[in-house]
């Protein structure tokens, strides 16, 4: 609930921004979209009611015309390329990765090329030439080839460390407890992370703060957190929720 004391640190930090005449930039990325579902409807409704632009990382190899038809009238939703089939090719002892060095680069890049073309065809008005690697991991050796495939940006997880061949627009706060319940994380813990990101930006970082969701695994805790977050931030003068396309610029 938005009146809970867990949210007080966020309110105080945003009030500090407001007193300084500053506005924090936020953006929303949701991963693993494939087809229309009730969970996706809930996410789109929550974001739409609060005026929060939504970027869907869509899995090209698993999606099709049904999602394209559902999104055709959704003017504030953009679509990015979420790998190819979200298949783990890493070894049993390694972290999960689709875009790694286990396969020939030409095979991996060929899949990304096909995924790019497919989503651009399915979502011509909403397509953003951004790559979102499954599990937020990509072999560094593949990144220089991305502009040649048409990609204009890359989105992974964590604060951007350095300039690369393509601009980074990262996410920083993942609302899902992947190593525990695999549902929503506790609101107090998430508020602490949001405040830490805000303080980092207040101190000088220009990086927008990315919130990461996965609508297909949201439980009541995840939905409640998003509802509260949107309710508090969407009407606060020190917050600006932006579309990914706006943050990347022309």
Steps between C-alpha positions, in 0.01 A plus 500: 500500500621849422430621852739243655811620680717290265444768236598795720871493401403527133266789569769683698757451225260622233415802714873575518513494121199728480653747746811512283289563190608173339313221323608134507457305178343154522413243234323163500617181325300178510660177376383177334188621320372244251123521462195672649434382856302625797830585672601719206159667506547576870845649440384714209202623703714593801755682287235669289300628796812670639633624168810280521643412156568127468769320303437131435800275435338248264643154427498488116517123457196444722272787402273567205202682357285477815718737702542731202124524460451572870758781505403668174302774677739540797680821413713529817642146487825419323643160407864390522681180399540251787760271347354235273334212690617559860688170490790433734810382313742527791646197672343346812741681734481839328250781536214480253570671170359489149734754342829345612813354350382139507380521139662653188453876490343483155226272636420727793509814288287332235230434759515860617473623142190287447350613830557864409332458162208305641410746775547798271251341261252402771515831691593768245362792701629381839834340412810632676835377359623395844641164607404365842712186555323216682620483860664842433814328369681526167850402393699824472648379171154518337424859592707672226291315238166631629492830305550303179181309578308823551509520878530852637506415872563225754322446832636278778498526880704721730663838477674565171876482545640633174422612148474226239414446133129560576333720762391329822159552659510270801263387771599524866218380725355153432178445693514117481661275765666258258696312766215456746125517446532585128224751568514862607777613735421678826400862460736625771800339326397642164447848644854489641634419153298777336627753752859386443459550126348844554785605727750386239327716238472795738877482549562542131417190289293578191378142451120455503374256763357186340237290676487138380188283508399157368121500471469123448630421851344784698319404818291722727812647660641605161174658387454679832852641482453630146165654587652682796809607309295646217259670740782675687727589210258581220359798688824618661653809335852364549441193280476472125410163349638492147471277197817313409496666158507844661791411727704371206438815299485537121 
